[in-house]
């Protein structure tokens, strides 16, 4: 079951307007170009921002996400017909000989349960062609990003066209590694509705991720720094071996 921030129709509809700066996706677009990828699987595609960016460049894209409301937003965007949208997790994707699979932003960390993580890595590997790549990011636990997940640091008010004023903030609920749980709150001034969404992320150590990739048949090519959060995240670039 997807978190309310992605599954509730009203929250899914304001997800993009409340977070319009997606410069974090530039690194993934650059990697797709670097690898010459022509067929891409976007795991946890959400409202489709990255999938549509790639499709606009002539790349064949499949986007998969467990949140139906987010996919509804994606399907309503201009150019959505150029993307194949799948409702489900990575296990719902058929073998597709992808050149590249991506898990942007919090997607990898949002796969919390170890069994689900193992299943995700296996399903993605099956969707890749021999020599195809998997790229994803995860925060470095040592940097303790959750210390900034509080109302004082995250509070914002936006006036959104067709929606009105929306107040939103984040509260940290629990941080017992490797799991960190937090709650987002949204207040809609137009009718006073208050919505909340609780999310949990798993903070994996670098060596743990490297071991997981090896155990599921990947060859680790490189671990890069995240340009938008230097020194705070790892970007893993792994490949399905040539056969």
C-alpha positions as CSV (number, residue, x, y, z in Angstrom):
1,X,0.0,0.0,0.0
2,X,1.4,3.4,-1.1
3,X,1.7,6.2,1.4
4,X,-1.1,8.8,1.4
5,X,1.2,11.5,-0.1
6,X,1.2,9.4,-3.2
7,X,-2.2,7.6,-3.0
8,X,-4.6,10.3,-1.8
9,X,-6.0,12.0,-4.9
10,X,-5.8,15.5,-3.3
11,X,-2.2,15.1,-2.2
12,X,-1.1,13.5,-5.4
13,X,-2.6,16.5,-7.3
14,X,-0.5,19.0,-5.4
15,X,2.7,16.9,-5.2
16,X,4.4,18.6,-8.2
17,X,3.3,22.2,-7.5
18,X,4.6,22.0,-3.9
19,X,8.0,20.6,-5.1
20,X,8.5,22.2,-8.5
21,X,12.3,22.1,-8.5
22,X,13.3,18.6,-9.7
23,X,17.0,19.4,-10.5
24,X,17.8,16.1,-8.7
25,X,16.6,14.4,-11.9
26,X,19.4,16.0,-14.0
27,X,21.9,13.4,-12.8
28,X,19.7,10.6,-14.0
29,X,19.0,12.2,-17.4
30,X,22.7,12.7,-17.8
31,X,23.4,9.0,-17.0
32,X,20.8,7.9,-19.5
33,X,22.5,10.0,-22.1
34,X,26.0,8.8,-21.0
35,X,24.9,5.2,-21.4
36,X,23.1,5.7,-24.7
37,X,19.9,4.3,-23.2
38,X,17.0,4.0,-25.6
39,X,14.7,1.9,-23.4
40,X,14.3,2.9,-19.7
41,X,12.3,1.5,-16.8
42,X,11.4,4.1,-14.2
43,X,10.6,2.2,-11.0
44,X,8.5,4.3,-8.6
45,X,7.7,6.8,-11.3
46,X,5.2,8.6,-9.2
47,X,3.5,11.5,-11.1
48,X,5.7,10.8,-14.1
49,X,8.0,13.8,-14.1
50,X,11.2,11.9,-15.0
51,X,9.5,9.4,-17.3
52,X,8.0,12.2,-19.4
53,X,11.3,14.1,-19.4
54,X,13.0,11.1,-21.0
55,X,10.0,10.3,-23.3
56,X,10.3,13.9,-24.6
57,X,13.9,13.1,-25.7
58,X,12.7,10.2,-27.8
59,X,13.4,7.4,-25.3
60,X,11.0,4.5,-24.9
61,X,9.9,4.6,-21.2
62,X,8.0,2.3,-19.0
63,X,6.9,3.8,-15.6
64,X,5.7,1.6,-12.8
65,X,4.3,2.7,-9.4
66,X,2.0,1.2,-6.7
67,X,0.1,4.5,-6.2
68,X,-2.9,4.7,-8.5
69,X,-3.5,8.4,-7.7
70,X,0.0,9.4,-8.7
71,X,-0.3,7.4,-12.0
72,X,-3.6,9.2,-12.6
73,X,-1.7,12.5,-12.4
74,X,1.0,11.2,-14.7
75,X,-1.5,10.0,-17.3
76,X,-3.1,13.4,-17.4
77,X,0.1,15.3,-18.3
78,X,0.9,16.3,-21.8
79,X,2.8,13.6,-23.7
80,X,1.7,10.9,-21.3
81,X,0.7,8.7,-24.2
82,X,4.4,8.2,-25.1
83,X,5.0,6.3,-21.8
84,X,3.7,2.8,-20.9
85,X,2.3,3.1,-17.3
86,X,2.1,0.1,-15.1
87,X,0.2,0.1,-11.7
88,X,2.2,-2.1,-9.2
89,X,5.7,-2.5,-8.0
90,X,8.8,-3.8,-9.9
91,X,7.4,-7.3,-9.8
92,X,4.6,-6.2,-12.1
93,X,7.0,-5.4,-14.9
94,X,7.4,-8.0,-17.6
95,X,10.9,-8.8,-19.1
96,X,11.5,-5.9,-21.4
97,X,15.2,-5.8,-22.3
98,X,15.7,-2.4,-20.8
99,X,18.9,-0.5,-21.3
100,X,18.5,1.3,-18.0
101,X,16.3,1.1,-14.8
102,X,16.1,4.0,-12.4
103,X,14.9,4.5,-8.9
104,X,15.0,8.3,-8.3
105,X,14.7,10.3,-5.1
106,X,13.5,8.2,-2.1
107,X,12.3,5.2,-4.1
108,X,15.0,2.8,-3.1
109,X,14.8,3.8,0.6
110,X,11.0,3.5,0.5
111,X,11.3,-0.2,-0.2
112,X,11.5,-0.9,3.6
113,X,11.1,-4.6,4.1
114,X,14.1,-6.8,3.3
115,X,12.0,-9.3,1.3
116,X,10.5,-6.5,-0.8
117,X,14.0,-5.1,-1.4
118,X,15.3,-8.4,-2.5
119,X,12.3,-8.9,-4.8
120,X,12.8,-5.5,-6.3
121,X,16.4,-6.1,-7.2
122,X,15.6,-9.4,-8.7
123,X,12.6,-8.1,-10.7
124,X,14.6,-5.1,-12.0
125,X,17.5,-7.4,-13.0
126,X,15.0,-9.6,-15.0
127,X,13.7,-6.5,-16.8
128,X,17.2,-5.4,-17.9
129,X,18.9,-6.7,-21.0
130,X,22.3,-8.3,-20.5
131,X,24.7,-5.4,-19.9
132,X,21.8,-3.1,-18.9
133,X,22.2,-0.8,-15.9
134,X,20.4,0.0,-12.7
135,X,20.9,3.5,-11.1
136,X,19.5,4.6,-7.8
137,X,20.4,6.8,-4.9
138,X,20.3,6.4,-1.1
139,X,21.2,8.8,1.7
140,X,24.3,8.3,3.7
141,X,23.1,7.4,7.2
142,X,26.1,9.1,8.8
143,X,24.8,12.5,7.6
144,X,21.5,12.0,9.6
145,X,19.3,13.9,7.2
146,X,16.3,13.3,9.4
147,X,17.5,15.9,11.9
148,X,16.1,18.5,9.5
149,X,12.7,16.8,9.2
150,X,10.9,19.1,11.5
151,X,8.3,21.9,11.2
152,X,10.8,24.7,11.7
153,X,12.9,23.5,8.7
154,X,10.2,22.4,6.4
155,X,7.2,24.7,6.9
156,X,6.0,26.4,3.7
157,X,2.9,28.1,2.4
158,X,2.0,28.1,-1.3
159,X,-0.8,29.7,-3.3
160,X,-1.6,27.1,-6.0
161,X,-3.6,27.9,-9.1
162,X,-7.0,26.2,-8.9
163,X,-6.3,25.0,-5.4
164,X,-5.7,28.0,-3.2
165,X,-3.4,28.4,-0.2
166,X,-1.8,25.2,1.1
167,X,0.3,25.0,4.3
168,X,2.6,22.0,4.6
169,X,5.3,20.7,6.9
170,X,7.1,17.6,8.1
171,X,7.5,16.1,11.6
172,X,10.0,13.4,12.6
173,X,8.2,10.6,14.4
174,X,10.9,8.0,15.1
175,X,14.5,7.4,14.2
176,X,15.7,4.0,15.2
177,X,18.1,3.0,12.4
178,X,17.9,1.6,9.9
179,X,14.3,2.9,9.9
180,X,13.2,6.5,10.1
181,X,9.5,7.5,10.2
182,X,8.1,10.9,9.6
183,X,4.7,12.6,9.0
184,X,3.7,15.2,6.4
185,X,0.8,17.6,7.1
186,X,-1.2,19.6,4.5
187,X,-3.7,22.2,5.4
188,X,-6.0,23.4,2.5
189,X,-7.3,26.9,3.2
190,X,-10.1,26.6,0.7
191,X,-12.1,24.3,2.9
192,X,-10.0,23.8,6.0
193,X,-9.2,20.1,5.3
194,X,-6.2,18.8,7.0
195,X,-4.5,15.7,5.5
196,X,-1.5,13.7,6.9
197,X,0.8,11.0,5.5
198,X,3.2,8.9,7.4
199,X,6.2,7.4,5.6
200,X,9.1,5.2,6.6
201,X,12.5,5.1,4.9
202,X,15.3,2.5,5.4
203,X,18.8,3.9,5.6
204,X,21.2,1.3,4.3
205,X,24.9,1.5,4.7
206,X,27.0,1.6,1.5
207,X,28.6,-1.8,2.1
208,X,25.1,-3.3,2.7
209,X,23.9,-2.0,-0.6
210,X,27.0,-3.3,-2.4
211,X,26.5,-6.7,-0.9
212,X,22.8,-6.7,-1.9
213,X,23.6,-5.9,-5.4
214,X,26.3,-8.6,-5.6
215,X,23.9,-11.2,-4.1
216,X,21.3,-10.4,-6.8
217,X,23.7,-10.8,-9.7
218,X,24.7,-7.2,-10.4
219,X,28.2,-5.9,-11.1
220,X,28.8,-2.6,-9.3
221,X,30.3,-0.2,-11.9
222,X,30.6,2.9,-9.7
223,X,29.3,4.8,-6.7
224,X,29.0,8.5,-7.3
225,X,28.2,11.5,-5.2
226,X,24.8,13.1,-5.7
227,X,25.4,16.5,-7.3
228,X,22.3,18.1,-5.7
229,X,23.3,16.8,-2.2
230,X,27.1,16.6,-2.3
231,X,28.5,14.4,0.5
232,X,25.0,13.4,1.6
233,X,24.0,10.6,-0.8
234,X,25.4,7.7,-2.8
235,X,24.4,7.2,-6.4
236,X,24.9,3.5,-7.3
237,X,25.5,2.5,-10.9
238,X,25.3,-1.3,-11.3
239,X,24.8,-3.6,-14.3
240,X,23.4,-6.9,-15.2
241,X,26.4,-8.9,-16.5
242,X,26.7,-9.6,-20.2
243,X,25.7,-13.2,-21.0
